[in-house]
């Protein structure tokens, strides 16, 4: 018994040391991200101070957008005076709207005014981290300070140190602000209230990072407690029959069921029309995965995250691709300008594998690559520097590249200069604001104007009402999708609807 107890105790200590080392490495990564965002804020502020044009003039607004384009993490830049916004890179001249900018939360020793959580100009549900000086401001999404990969069960907070009382400027969801400030005050590495904490101060900027994670003890307690642990383990070992029950439950769990459905080709595909609003005819469709588990229809909002978390997303993407091209091949042969838009996970763009699969599918079904569009989300584009060569290879093979859900990520178009995209899709949340008395309403116009300046086609998502379609048409948007034009339907239903509105070889203009 004694060797067993000693082994448990030693294992517990080893786990603690490894856990602390990993947490310290993670804290260094988090600090690097916070430094990067703060650095871009200061660089943008310097660029703003060098603009010589009259505030809010056309030349000034173009200069604002140029500054925003040049910095990936910057959401908005602009001018303010006497507690009001004057103009913005996103919304243009807003002087007549008299939008209030409250007093700053503090002023740094360098003379910068800091607002921790003013409301975002174009979306009152969101918050900014805003820095101002001499009537110029730079705004970023606070989440960018803590936006790093593989957070897991850890929590991150960024604490500003350029004021008398430290303030948290950003933290991951579910974090504990009060406990974080206590840990920050104590500093270093410590255990507190069931959590391990690590605090690291930046040597470049006036902030620190506090990260925490739950204790990862093998077992915490006295030697006598450990003895009970061993006894309990022996009892549990006699109940091996429970293992069989656990395996049955696991086999019927959602990840396992989804994996079986993908393998057995039971994930269906529905197709939502993308309509040329000039003619009212479908120019193409977006392929959307649908899954029924038993008698229950599982929402994509549920099973897509499950696929991502359990490494099934590539298999799901490839299954949807194969099924969509097989089902749509007869339609595409009959309507040569008709296309399908495929949602592709960013992991598929890190290698050339998916492109080769797609080329083979097109050749097998005699489909032109020009009839296949690839959609990747805006947030995926942020990490797309490692995918640049693959994106270029897709376009060289004849596949157009679209950026999906535009406006839900960093709300900056600067990175679009680096990549050769063919179109962007305006997110439904912005289309919903059309015709409402909302500050976010003008964002659609500015997105369209910026897209036009970059020679990108525009598709509006989530169009549900006639006034939205009419507004978009007036702004020069020709293509849209949403319930106003039609819901996602199976291939056979799609074919019947096409027969009633499109004659072969005479579809709407292709994107």
CORDA-V909950 format. One record per backbone hydrogen bond with DSSP energy under -0.5 kcal/mol. CO is the residue of the C=O (numbers start at 1). NH is the residue of the N-H. If there is no record, write none. Layout:
co=CO nh=NH
co=CO nh=NH
//
This chain:
co=1 nh=5
co=2 nh=6
co=3 nh=7
co=4 nh=8
co=5 nh=9
co=6 nh=10
co=7 nh=11
co=8 nh=12
co=9 nh=13
co=10 nh=14
co=11 nh=15
co=12 nh=16
co=13 nh=17
co=14 nh=18
co=15 nh=19
co=16 nh=20
co=17 nh=21
co=18 nh=22
co=19 nh=23
co=20 nh=24
co=21 nh=25
co=22 nh=26
co=23 nh=27
co=24 nh=28
co=25 nh=29
co=26 nh=30
co=27 nh=31
co=28 nh=32
co=29 nh=33
co=30 nh=34
co=31 nh=35
co=32 nh=36
co=33 nh=37
co=34 nh=38
co=35 nh=39
co=36 nh=40
co=37 nh=41
co=38 nh=42
co=39 nh=43
co=40 nh=44
co=41 nh=45
co=42 nh=46
co=43 nh=47
co=44 nh=48
co=45 nh=49
co=46 nh=50
co=47 nh=50
co=48 nh=51
co=54 nh=57
co=57 nh=61
co=58 nh=62
co=59 nh=63
co=60 nh=64
co=61 nh=65
co=62 nh=66
co=63 nh=67
co=64 nh=68
co=65 nh=69
co=66 nh=70
co=68 nh=71
co=71 nh=74
co=73 nh=141
co=76 nh=139
co=77 nh=89
co=78 nh=137
co=79 nh=86
co=79 nh=87
co=81 nh=84
co=83 nh=101
co=84 nh=81
co=86 nh=94
co=86 nh=95
co=87 nh=79
co=88 nh=92
co=92 nh=88
co=92 nh=94
co=94 nh=97
co=94 nh=98
co=94 nh=99
co=95 nh=98
co=98 nh=100
co=99 nh=85
co=100 nh=102
co=106 nh=114
co=108 nh=111
co=112 nh=108
co=113 nh=132
co=114 nh=105
co=114 nh=106
co=115 nh=130
co=118 nh=128
co=120 nh=123
co=123 nh=120
co=123 nh=126
co=126 nh=120
co=127 nh=142
co=128 nh=130
co=129 nh=140
co=130 nh=115
co=131 nh=138
co=132 nh=113
co=133 nh=136
co=135 nh=80
co=136 nh=133
co=137 nh=78
co=138 nh=131
co=139 nh=75
co=139 nh=76
co=140 nh=129
co=140 nh=142
co=141 nh=144
co=142 nh=145
co=143 nh=146
co=144 nh=147
co=146 nh=148
co=151 nh=154
co=155 nh=212
co=156 nh=172
co=157 nh=159
co=157 nh=210
co=158 nh=169
co=158 nh=170
co=159 nh=208
co=160 nh=167
co=164 nh=166
co=167 nh=160
co=167 nh=169
co=170 nh=158
co=172 nh=175
co=175 nh=177
co=176 nh=180
co=177 nh=181
co=178 nh=182
co=179 nh=183
co=180 nh=184
co=181 nh=185
co=182 nh=186
co=183 nh=187
co=188 nh=199
co=190 nh=197
co=192 nh=195
co=194 nh=215
co=195 nh=192
co=196 nh=213
co=197 nh=190
co=198 nh=211
co=200 nh=209
co=205 nh=207
co=206 nh=161
co=206 nh=162
co=207 nh=202
co=208 nh=159
co=209 nh=200
co=210 nh=157
co=211 nh=198
co=212 nh=155
co=213 nh=196
co=222 nh=226
co=223 nh=227
co=224 nh=228
co=225 nh=229
co=226 nh=230
co=227 nh=231
co=228 nh=232
co=229 nh=233
co=230 nh=234
co=231 nh=235
co=232 nh=236
co=233 nh=237
co=234 nh=238
co=235 nh=238
co=236 nh=239
co=237 nh=240
co=239 nh=242
co=240 nh=243
co=240 nh=244
co=241 nh=245
co=242 nh=246
co=243 nh=247
co=244 nh=248
co=245 nh=249
co=246 nh=250
co=247 nh=251
co=248 nh=252
co=250 nh=253
co=253 nh=257
co=254 nh=258
co=255 nh=259
co=256 nh=260
co=257 nh=261
co=258 nh=262
co=259 nh=263
co=260 nh=264
co=261 nh=266
co=261 nh=267
co=262 nh=265
co=266 nh=268
co=268 nh=290
co=270 nh=288
co=271 nh=273
co=271 nh=489
co=272 nh=286
co=273 nh=275
co=274 nh=283
co=274 nh=284
co=275 nh=277
co=275 nh=480
co=276 nh=279
co=276 nh=280
co=276 nh=281
co=281 nh=276
co=282 nh=508
co=283 nh=339
co=284 nh=274
co=285 nh=287
co=285 nh=341
co=286 nh=272
co=288 nh=270
co=290 nh=268
co=291 nh=293
co=291 nh=298
co=292 nh=294
co=293 nh=296
co=296 nh=293
co=296 nh=298
co=297 nh=299
co=298 nh=291
co=299 nh=302
co=299 nh=303
co=300 nh=304
co=302 nh=306
co=303 nh=307
co=304 nh=308
co=305 nh=309
co=306 nh=310
co=307 nh=312
co=307 nh=313
co=308 nh=311
co=312 nh=316
co=313 nh=317
co=314 nh=318
co=315 nh=319
co=316 nh=320
co=317 nh=321
co=318 nh=322
co=319 nh=323
co=320 nh=324
co=321 nh=325
co=322 nh=326
co=323 nh=327
co=324 nh=328
co=325 nh=329
co=328 nh=332
co=329 nh=333
co=330 nh=334
co=331 nh=335
co=334 nh=336
co=334 nh=505
co=335 nh=338
co=339 nh=285
co=340 nh=342
co=340 nh=373
co=341 nh=287
co=342 nh=344
co=342 nh=375
co=345 nh=348
co=346 nh=349
co=347 nh=350
co=348 nh=354
co=352 nh=356
co=353 nh=357
co=354 nh=358
co=355 nh=359
co=356 nh=360
co=357 nh=361
co=358 nh=362
co=359 nh=363
co=360 nh=364
co=361 nh=365
co=362 nh=367
co=363 nh=366
co=368 nh=371
co=369 nh=372
co=371 nh=340
co=372 nh=400
co=373 nh=342
co=373 nh=375
co=374 nh=402
co=375 nh=344
co=376 nh=404
co=377 nh=381
co=378 nh=382
co=379 nh=383
co=380 nh=383
co=381 nh=384
co=383 nh=386
co=384 nh=387
co=384 nh=388
co=385 nh=388
co=387 nh=391
co=388 nh=392
co=389 nh=393
co=390 nh=394
co=391 nh=395
co=392 nh=396
co=393 nh=397
co=394 nh=399
co=395 nh=398
co=398 nh=400
co=400 nh=374
co=401 nh=422
co=401 nh=423
co=402 nh=376
co=402 nh=404
co=403 nh=425
co=404 nh=378
co=405 nh=408
co=406 nh=427
co=413 nh=416
co=413 nh=417
co=414 nh=417
co=415 nh=418
co=415 nh=419
co=416 nh=419
co=419 nh=421
co=422 nh=457
co=423 nh=403
co=424 nh=426
co=424 nh=459
co=425 nh=406
co=426 nh=461
co=427 nh=430
co=427 nh=431
co=428 nh=432
co=429 nh=433
co=430 nh=433
co=431 nh=434
co=433 nh=436
co=436 nh=438
co=438 nh=441
co=439 nh=442
co=440 nh=443
co=440 nh=444
co=441 nh=444
co=441 nh=445
co=442 nh=446
co=443 nh=447
co=444 nh=448
co=445 nh=449
co=446 nh=450
co=447 nh=451
co=448 nh=452
co=449 nh=453
co=450 nh=454
co=451 nh=456
co=452 nh=455
co=457 nh=424
co=458 nh=479
co=459 nh=426
co=460 nh=481
co=462 nh=464
co=463 nh=484
co=465 nh=468
co=465 nh=469
co=466 nh=470
co=467 nh=471
co=468 nh=472
co=469 nh=473
co=470 nh=474
co=471 nh=475
co=472 nh=477
co=473 nh=476
co=476 nh=478
co=478 nh=277
co=479 nh=460
co=480 nh=275
co=481 nh=463
co=482 nh=485
co=482 nh=486
co=489 nh=271
co=490 nh=494
co=491 nh=495
co=492 nh=496
co=493 nh=497
co=494 nh=498
co=495 nh=499
co=496 nh=500
co=497 nh=501
co=498 nh=501
co=498 nh=502
co=503 nh=506
//
